[in-house]
Structures are given as C-alpha cells and as structure tokens.
Amino acid sequence: MTKTLLAAAAALALGGFAGQAFAADAGNTQAVTVAGVNFADRTAVETFYAGLSRAAASACDSYAANSRVTAADRLCADRAVAKAVDALNRPVLTAVYQERTVGQAQRQLASR
C-alpha cells in the first residue's frame, strides 16, 4: 500500500495563489486547496496545516483494527504531509511542520 501526497503545480490566477495538494492511492484521494491561504500569516498556515494533516490521515486510513495496519496508516499520513510540505516549499509552513514533528517525536520518546 503506497500512498503519497503530491502537491500539484500552483497557478497564479487573478493576482491570487491557487493550487491544490492531493493525497492519492488507488482511489483514496483528498484535496486540500491552497487558494486564498496567506502563507506569510502563521495562523492561516497553522489552519492550512491542520487541514492538510486531516486530509492525509483520511486518505491513508485503512479502517483496520490491527495495530500494525494502524501504524502503517500513521506512517503513510506522516510521509504524505512531509511530501506536501516539501513540494509547497513555503517557509512558514515548513517551520510549522518542523515544530509539530519535533514535538511529536519528543512526546513519543517521553512516553517510553
């Protein structure tokens, strides 16, 4: 099961930034629009990041009760978000992503 999140090429339309990020795998697709997102505004970026994370989790959810499958779903979603953030190449979005992933890793280590 290979699922990826690809950022489609962004288009400049009528003075505004328009584009979409997609999560896809064998029919599992979630679209997250970047149209109207002010990537210089941290609050707007955090809202966008939350939606991106939800879309990745939804696209990668196999609805399995098996813990190994659930771990694979999380890994899929994590990779999908990482690829989308990298493809979008926006400094504030990258900073939010790094803060969230470092914080998540620290919490996981602390719980062991």
Secondary structure, DSSP 8 states (H G I E B T S, - for coil): ---EEEE---EEETTEEE-EEEEEETTEEEEEE-TT--TT-HHHHHHHHHHHHHHHHHHH------HHHHHHHHHHHHHHHHHHHHHHT-HHHHHHHHHHHHHHHHHHHHT-
